[in-house]
Amino acid sequence: MHDTALEIGRLAIEIYGGGAGQKILEIGSLDVNGSLRQFQPEGSHYLGVDLEAGDGVDMIVKPGQPLPFADGSFDLVLASSVFEHDPAFWNTFLDLVRLLREGGMLYINAPSNGLVHRYPEDHWRFYPDSGRALERWAASQDMEVRLIESFIAPRKKDNWNDFVAVFRKGSDEGGLSGRFIHAEVEGFNVWTIGVAEPLKSVGPTEDMQLLRTERESAKKLKDEREQAVKAADDARKDAAATQATLESRLRQREEEIAQTSSERDKYRKAADEAGKLQKDLTEANGWVFRLSHERQKFAAELARVRNRAARLETELKAEKAATRNLSAQLKRERAKVEKLAAAMPKQTGSSETPEKLRAAEESLRARYGELATMTRLLKTAETQRQKIADDSERMVEITAVLNATPRWWALMPRSWRRSKEHARLKSRRLFDAASYLQRYPDVAGEGMDPVVHFMRHGRHEGREPIG
């Protein structure tokens, strides 16, 4: 017995079973997945009959034959999940009405739809008007029976909808409690006393409703599937386009990664170089400090050279003035000598003339000697002054070139910085480092910068800065 048949049978016994002393007959009482006997009212007499022995069966009866009981023997007759297996249920219905006392109740529960279940055979399904048809059938056979309620019960866990009908024998309507099964199980297509049309009328059976729902669901699923297929096709196209885009981006990213890797290697190399540069910078700072000290020394030396050149210039001017005076005096003496020489033939007889002439010639030669000496001294002084001036100018220009280097050069390796300074000095014809080291191997042996050596020592030693 399925779930709703068991639950509705319980309500039927509770509402229509009466109290103690009631006689109840159940046909098809074999306990298959549950029995209505468990709901027997206390003090009642319960009799179960079926076609074969088993749990819940008190008496075995023969199919197709009237039940072996006298007319009016029972107050309540139950036929749950029986009529669908009965090949002539209408005759069984009349026999059950016969067994009821006047005012007795007949409860019928049969499937309205659902799967075929042979036990041993499956013949019938019952629709909402089946109860009224049985009522008319009994009247046609001169049996007075009244349909109290009939309805189709909603299914629960199982796949059956139950047709439920309750009949009362006789025409009396009194003694009813006013409580109905259909109200408690939310039945539909309800027939009950006093209605001309079924209550809560529903055309399609629940199977049909479920089928329609499933069809609609299937159609919806089909539409959704078609949409999904279309969306999948679109998605595949989009995915292909996206894949192409992603592959392009991936190649671009790989190129960027390669470039970044190269840049990283460069930065690592630069970091290594930066470490070296930091070391060189430390050395450069010391070198700059020493160079600044050297520059101060060179500036002081340059000031001394310029002062000496000024003094020499002054002395040269004085020597030039003295030379001019001496030249004028020499001219005057020469004029006197020439005048004496011109007068000598006229005074040949005089004894004093040869001595004066010789004295004058001696004086003249002495003056010429002094003039030659002064001229040599003047040229030597001029040459020395010019050399000092040239040397001072060179020192000034070398210092200016060293001071004019960009600041970032201090961050570069010392060897690189020196090569750039040497190239600048050579391009301005101020100092040729390579030639200087080649001419003076002792400087190369000392490992000193040739520019520094020249500025500190070489110029005082008379070494040439340009080859």
Beta strands, then each sheet from edge to edge (+ up, - down):
strand 1: 23-27
strand 2: 45-50
strand 3: 59-60
strand 4: 74-80
strand 5: 100-111
strand 6: 145-153
strand 7: 162-169
strand 8: 188-192
sheet 1: 3+ 2+ 1+ 4+ 5+ 7- 6+ 8-
end
